[in-house]
Amino acid sequence: IGAAVILCLMMFLDSVRPSWDTFYFPGTTLMSLPGVVLAGILIYFLNKRFSFTKCEWSAEQIHKISLVLALATAPYVMLIPLYG
């Protein structure tokens, strides 16, 4: 889902300004940030909702472990721009 957000954002920016090659521009790191944040948020909520429902942990413990997992496993590789 995060990659789809980045792709849609890049396609929109290419249609607004077609002479700008977004794949090789260093600012693509900033354009991919919404996708990484969205993926991290989805990881948090999906872990909280599905992964730890049968655990006997408190709500605070589930919140903390879901937050740590979301921060640790967010797709940070999408922040690396493509240079040719």
N, C-alpha and C positions, 0 to 999 in steps of 0.2 A: 504494500500500500504506500509505503514511503517512497519507493522508487517511482510509482505511478504519479505521485504528487510532483516529484521532481521533473518527470518527463512532461507532464502537462504544463508546468511552469515554464520549462525551457521552450516548449512549442509555442506557448503564448508570447513569450518574449521574442522569439524568432519571427512571429507574425507581426508583432508591433514594430520591430526594428530588424528587418531581414539582412542587413549588411553586417550585422554583428555576429561573429562566429562564437556562440556561447560555449561550445565544447572545449575550446582552447583558451578561453578567457579566465584569468585568475579569480575573477569574481564569481565563478561557478561554485566556489566554496560557500559563498553567501546564499546562492540560489538553492543549494542542496540542503541547507540548514533546516528549512521547514519539513522536509522529508525525514531527516534524522530525528527531529523532535517528535513528529507524528509517530514514527515507528517506536520510539522510546515510550511515548504515552500509551500506545496500544499494548506494548509488552507489559507495562505496569498493570493496566486494567485487566488484560487477559490472564496474567498470573494471579492477580488478586481474585478474580471471579472463578477461574476454572482450576488452577493448579493447587490452591490451598483450601478448597472448600471442605474437604474431608479431614483436614488436620484439626487437632485439638488445641490450636494456638489461639491466643487472644487476637482481637481485631488490630491492636497496636503492633503486635509481632508480625502479623500478616502484612500490614502496611509497610513496615520497615523492610522486611525481606523482599517484598515486591518492588519497592523503590530501589533497593540495592541491585537486584537483578536487572531492572530496567536501565539503570545507569551503567551497569557493567556490560550489558549485551546489546546496547543500541548500535546500529550499523554505522560506526564512525568512519568506515572505509569510504562511504559515499561522499565524505567531505574532501577527498583527494581529487583535485582537478586532473583532467586528462591533458597531457602535453604531448604534442606530436613532434 
